[in-house]
Amino acid sequence: QLRLTEEEKQLLAQEGVTLPRDLPLTQAQERLLKKVRRKIRNKQSAQDSRRRKKEYLDGLESRAAACSALNQELRKKVQELEKSNGSLLRQLQALIKETSTKPAQTGTCVLV
């Protein structure tokens, strides 16, 4: 007895072919049944491929979002460090200026 899935029955109906319920099938009927089953496999394969592609793209989008967030954090950190560096540089320059304008200290030594 020939058992067909609903999808196989549907595709055979679209082809305008009816297969007998009992085996054996003729070569033409077997070729037609193989063709229908190949179409079904191809359709499932295409669906799987689209699903995998969507999952891959979703993963890429989430990674891109995470990288963008990290990039923003790092940019903010760079700005803070540049500001801090500028402040430290000004303090250093002020100290250098202060020490260079002081006259040399002279000391007196007394010998007894």
N, C-alpha and C positions, 0 to 999 in steps of 0.2 A: 504494500500500500504506500502510495506517495503522500508524504506529509509536507505541506507548504506553510510557511509563516504568513501572517497577514500582509506583511510588506511584499513578499514574493507574489502573493495572490494579486495584490494591487498593481504591481509592475506588469505582471502577465496580462491583466485586464487592460492596462494602458497600451500594451503591445497588440491587443486584440486577439490574444491566443488563450485557448483553454486546453489544459493538459488533462489526460485521463487520470483517474484516481488509482488505477492499478498499474503496477510495473509489469513488464519492462516498457521503457519509452523508446521511441524511434530515435535515430541519430539526430535528426533535425530538432526533435523535442528536447533531447539532452543538451544540444548546443544552445538552444533558446533558454533552457533552465540555467545553464552555466553562465550565459550572458546576463541573465537577470540577477543571479547571485553575485557576479562580479560587480554589477552596478551597485548593489547593496553594499558590498565591501568597500567599494570606492567612495560611496556616499559617507559611510561611517568613518573611513580614513580621513576624508576631507573635514568632517565635523571634529574629529580628534585633533587634526592639524590646526584648525581654527581655534579650538579650545586651548591648545598648548601655546599658540602664538599670543592669544589674549592673556594667558597667565604670565608669559614671558614679558609682555609689554607692561602689564600691571606691576610686575616686579621691578622693571626698569623705572617706571614712573615713581614708585615708592622710594627706590634708591636715589633717584634724581632729587626728590623732595628732601630726603634726609641729607644729601650732600649740600643742597642749597641752604638748609637750616644751619648745618655745620659751618658753611662758608660765611654766612651772616654773623655767626658767633665769633668766628676767627677774625673777621673784618673789624668787629667791635673791639675785640681784644687788641688788635694791632693799633687801633686808634688810641685806646687807653694807654698802651705801652709807649706810643709816640709822644703822647701828652706828658706822661711821666718822664720820659727821656728828655724832653725839652725842658721840663722844670728842673731836673737834676743838672742839666748842662748849664742853665742860667745860674744855679747855685754855685756850681764849680767855677764859672767865670767870675762871679762876684767874689768868691774866696781868693782866686788868683789875683784879681785886681786889688783886693784889700791887702794882701800880703806883699804885693809888689810896690805899693805906694808908701808903705811904712819905711821910715828911715832905718838904717842899720843901727842896732843898739850897740852902744859902746859901754864897756864896763871898766871899772877901775879896780886894779889889783894892788893891794897893799902888802908889802913885805915887812916883816918885823924881824 
